[in-house]
Amino acid sequence: MPIPLPADRAAPAQPLTEQAFQILYDATSGPVLAYLIAGCGRRDVAEDLLQETFCRLLLRWPSLAWLDTDPPALRRYLFRIATNLLHDRWRSGAGEPFAEPPEQGLTPNLDVTVDIRAMLRRLRPRERQLLWLAYVEDMDHAEIAASTGLSRLSVRTLLFRARARARQFLSQEGVTP
């Protein structure tokens, strides 16, 4: 469901130049890609979904050019497109999430080691999505609602349940808040 066009922003759309697109992409692709990876668990699929997210934005740009003057709304709109693509993927049953082995990288703190991937595997896709938007993207309930198409009250309730399931996993792993 697209974000409705406010009546006061019905001015003719300015075309999106290549330079403006590159600036927009550089500023927003990292967080959206991280969100998609968390949602589907596979970097290769997430990169495809990221590309589709920006393609859909470009296709609709003539009616969305007003977002260029409202960066928070543009950010929410990109997350909304990404969310819809994730939902399409989940509904189709395509692919297994988290099929990739853990990435090699930073040395973990061995005193407190929590396998976040294991926790994410135990959560439902919507729970992963809401926790990511709330804690990684630092969105409030209204922003999450705009990004997911849920009502604010639903976001509040579902986020509460997602936190409870995450807390249950963490307590099983011996981690206390």
ABEGO torsion letter per residue (X at the ends): XBBBBBAAAABBBBBBBAAAAAAAAAAAAAAAAAAAAAAAGBAAAAAAAAAAAAAAAAAAAAAAAAAAABAAAAAAAAAAAAAAAAAAAAAAGBEBBGABBBBBBBBBBAABBBBAAAAAAABBAAAAAAAAAAAAAGBBAAAAAAAAGBBAAAAAAAAAAAAAAAAAAAAAAGBBX
